[in-house]
């Protein structure tokens, strides 16, 4: 599998994670069934940390929750380390 393909997959995955955060925000505003917080955090740790961060700060979703303030940036650091190890 080429490196370009891996980057493309990660880009698409982060778009999906961003969309999940946006959907959860939409549901929150309308008092509908929500996506569990553990799922949102897990998506970040599974390679979608930058999509999660973009979702958190561009649509202001989960930014006041300490769990998200700590775990999503941690996931971003771990995602970067994993990507660095993959490239190296």
C-alpha positions as CSV (number, residue, x, y, z in Angstrom):
1,X,0.0,0.0,0.0
2,X,1.5,3.3,-1.0
3,X,2.0,6.2,1.3
4,X,-0.2,8.4,-0.8
5,X,-3.0,6.0,-0.4
6,X,-2.6,5.9,3.4
7,X,-2.7,9.7,3.5
8,X,-5.8,9.7,1.3
9,X,-7.5,7.1,3.6
10,X,-6.6,9.2,6.7
11,X,-8.0,12.4,5.0
12,X,-11.3,10.7,4.2
13,X,-11.5,9.1,7.7
14,X,-11.0,12.5,9.3
15,X,-13.7,14.0,7.1
16,X,-16.0,11.2,8.3
17,X,-15.1,11.9,12.0
18,X,-15.7,15.6,11.5
19,X,-19.2,14.7,10.0
20,X,-19.9,12.5,13.0
21,X,-19.2,15.4,15.4
22,X,-21.3,17.7,13.3
23,X,-24.2,15.2,13.3
24,X,-23.9,14.8,17.1
25,X,-24.0,18.6,17.4
26,X,-27.1,18.7,15.2
27,X,-28.8,16.1,17.3
28,X,-27.9,17.8,20.5
29,X,-29.6,21.0,19.4
30,X,-32.8,19.1,18.6
31,X,-32.9,16.9,21.7
32,X,-32.6,13.7,19.6
33,X,-30.7,10.5,20.3
34,X,-27.0,11.2,20.6
35,X,-23.8,9.5,19.7
36,X,-22.1,8.2,22.9
37,X,-19.2,10.2,24.1
38,X,-17.0,7.1,24.2
39,X,-17.7,6.6,20.5
40,X,-16.6,10.1,19.7
41,X,-13.4,9.7,21.7
42,X,-12.7,6.3,20.1
43,X,-13.1,7.7,16.6
44,X,-10.4,10.2,17.5
45,X,-8.0,7.5,18.7
46,X,-8.6,5.4,15.6
47,X,-7.0,7.9,13.4
48,X,-9.6,10.6,13.3
49,X,-8.1,13.1,15.9
50,X,-7.8,16.0,13.4
51,X,-11.3,15.6,12.2
52,X,-12.4,15.5,15.9
53,X,-10.4,18.6,16.7
54,X,-11.8,20.4,13.7
55,X,-15.3,19.3,14.7
56,X,-14.8,20.4,18.3
57,X,-13.5,23.9,17.5
58,X,-15.2,24.8,14.2
59,X,-18.7,24.0,15.4
60,X,-18.0,24.3,19.1
61,X,-19.0,20.8,20.1
62,X,-17.7,19.2,23.3
63,X,-15.2,22.0,23.9
64,X,-16.3,22.5,27.5
65,X,-15.9,18.8,28.5
66,X,-12.6,18.2,30.2
67,X,-12.6,14.6,28.9
68,X,-12.5,15.9,25.3
69,X,-10.1,18.8,26.1
70,X,-7.6,16.2,27.2
71,X,-8.3,13.0,25.2
72,X,-8.8,14.4,21.7
73,X,-5.4,16.4,21.7
74,X,-3.8,13.3,23.2
75,X,-5.3,11.3,20.3
76,X,-3.9,13.8,17.9
77,X,-0.4,13.4,19.3
78,X,-0.6,9.6,19.2
79,X,-2.0,9.8,15.6
80,X,1.0,11.9,14.7
81,X,3.4,9.5,16.3
82,X,1.8,6.5,14.6
83,X,2.0,8.3,11.2
84,X,5.6,9.2,11.8
85,X,6.4,5.6,12.5
86,X,4.6,4.5,9.4
87,X,6.5,7.0,7.2
88,X,9.8,6.2,8.7
